[in-house]
Amino acid sequence: MAKRNKLLVPEARAGLDQLKADLLNSSSPENTKYEVAKEQGIPLKKGSNGELTTREAGKIGGQIGGRMVKELIRRAQQQMENDHK
């Protein structure tokens, strides 16, 4: 499946992928979604996953994206606090 999300700064892709792997204690950014799916008991496999329900796909992506957003907000708040010192 092709990535449909376009980053405003394409050069940020590697950093975001690394953040994803780090936050979810994944062996690599490419394996993160498979590891999260396995934890959730969702049968995600490489290639076509047309049999997955929307709910199952959302559980995988939501867990990954939610943690990334929380961490990015935490880092931005910390940076703002440091800038005001």
SEKOLFI-627506 format. One record per residue (C-alpha): residue number from 0; residue in three letters; x, y, z. Coordinates in steps of 0.02 Angstrom, whole numbers. Layout:
% residues N
{n:NUM; res:ALA; xx:X; yy:Y; zz:Z};
...
END
This chain:
% residues 85
{n:0; res:MET; xx:0; yy:0; zz:0};
{n:1; res:ALA; xx:72; yy:168; zz:-49};
{n:2; res:LYS; xx:94; yy:305; zz:80};
{n:3; res:ARG; xx:-39; yy:436; zz:50};
{n:4; res:ASN; xx:15; yy:554; zz:188};
{n:5; res:LYS; xx:126; yy:690; zz:119};
{n:6; res:LEU; xx:241; yy:777; zz:239};
{n:7; res:LEU; xx:257; yy:965; zz:227};
{n:8; res:VAL; xx:443; yy:938; zz:249};
{n:9; res:PRO; xx:487; yy:776; zz:159};
{n:10; res:GLU; xx:660; yy:778; zz:238};
{n:11; res:ALA; xx:575; yy:744; zz:406};
{n:12; res:ARG; xx:522; yy:568; zz:354};
{n:13; res:ALA; xx:677; yy:482; zz:426};
{n:14; res:GLY; xx:661; yy:573; zz:591};
{n:15; res:LEU; xx:476; yy:531; zz:608};
{n:16; res:ASP; xx:508; yy:350; zz:564};
{n:17; res:GLN; xx:643; yy:341; zz:697};
{n:18; res:LEU; xx:528; yy:424; zz:825};
{n:19; res:LYS; xx:395; yy:294; zz:786};
{n:20; res:ALA; xx:515; yy:150; zz:812};
{n:21; res:ASP; xx:587; yy:225; zz:972};
{n:22; res:LEU; xx:418; yy:261; zz:1053};
{n:23; res:LEU; xx:351; yy:88; zz:1019};
{n:24; res:ASN; xx:513; yy:-3; zz:1060};
{n:25; res:SER; xx:515; yy:-75; zz:885};
{n:26; res:SER; xx:660; yy:-161; zz:803};
{n:27; res:SER; xx:644; yy:-46; zz:652};
{n:28; res:PRO; xx:525; yy:87; zz:584};
{n:29; res:GLU; xx:469; yy:-32; zz:446};
{n:30; res:ASN; xx:417; yy:-166; zz:571};
{n:31; res:THR; xx:326; yy:-53; zz:693};
{n:32; res:LYS; xx:151; yy:-77; zz:622};
{n:33; res:TYR; xx:173; yy:-266; zz:616};
{n:34; res:GLU; xx:232; yy:-271; zz:796};
{n:35; res:VAL; xx:86; yy:-162; zz:854};
{n:36; res:ALA; xx:-36; yy:-270; zz:756};
{n:37; res:LYS; xx:35; yy:-427; zz:836};
{n:38; res:GLU; xx:15; yy:-350; zz:1011};
{n:39; res:GLN; xx:-166; yy:-308; zz:969};
{n:40; res:GLY; xx:-200; yy:-482; zz:899};
{n:41; res:ILE; xx:-233; yy:-413; zz:725};
{n:42; res:PRO; xx:-179; yy:-522; zz:578};
{n:43; res:LEU; xx:-79; yy:-392; zz:480};
{n:44; res:LYS; xx:36; yy:-462; zz:347};
{n:45; res:LYS; xx:152; yy:-389; zz:217};
{n:46; res:GLY; xx:62; yy:-352; zz:55};
{n:47; res:SER; xx:-126; yy:-339; zz:37};
{n:48; res:ASN; xx:-230; yy:-329; zz:195};
{n:49; res:GLY; xx:-399; yy:-300; zz:114};
{n:50; res:GLU; xx:-483; yy:-417; zz:237};
{n:51; res:LEU; xx:-444; yy:-305; zz:386};
{n:52; res:THR; xx:-589; yy:-207; zz:455};
{n:53; res:THR; xx:-580; yy:-19; zz:472};
{n:54; res:ARG; xx:-582; yy:-42; zz:661};
{n:55; res:GLU; xx:-431; yy:-158; zz:655};
{n:56; res:ALA; xx:-332; yy:-41; zz:543};
{n:57; res:GLY; xx:-377; yy:105; zz:655};
{n:58; res:LYS; xx:-316; yy:15; zz:810};
{n:59; res:ILE; xx:-146; yy:-6; zz:729};
{n:60; res:GLY; xx:-128; yy:170; zz:659};
{n:61; res:GLY; xx:-210; yy:253; zz:808};
{n:62; res:GLN; xx:-90; yy:176; zz:930};
{n:63; res:ILE; xx:60; yy:228; zz:827};
{n:64; res:GLY; xx:0; yy:403; zz:782};
{n:65; res:GLY; xx:-68; yy:440; zz:955};
{n:66; res:ARG; xx:96; yy:404; zz:1040};
{n:67; res:MET; xx:192; yy:505; zz:911};
{n:68; res:VAL; xx:80; yy:658; zz:932};
{n:69; res:LYS; xx:90; yy:650; zz:1122};
{n:70; res:GLU; xx:279; yy:641; zz:1115};
{n:71; res:LEU; xx:293; yy:785; zz:990};
{n:72; res:ILE; xx:180; yy:893; zz:1101};
{n:73; res:ARG; xx:284; yy:848; zz:1254};
{n:74; res:ARG; xx:444; yy:896; zz:1163};
{n:75; res:ALA; xx:370; yy:1061; zz:1102};
{n:76; res:GLN; xx:312; yy:1105; zz:1279};
{n:77; res:GLN; xx:483; yy:1064; zz:1348};
{n:78; res:GLN; xx:566; yy:1171; zz:1214};
{n:79; res:MET; xx:451; yy:1318; zz:1254};
{n:80; res:GLU; xx:491; yy:1301; zz:1440};
{n:81; res:ASN; xx:677; yy:1299; zz:1402};
{n:82; res:ASP; xx:661; yy:1451; zz:1289};
{n:83; res:HIS; xx:579; yy:1551; zz:1430};
{n:84; res:LYS; xx:716; yy:1516; zz:1557};
END
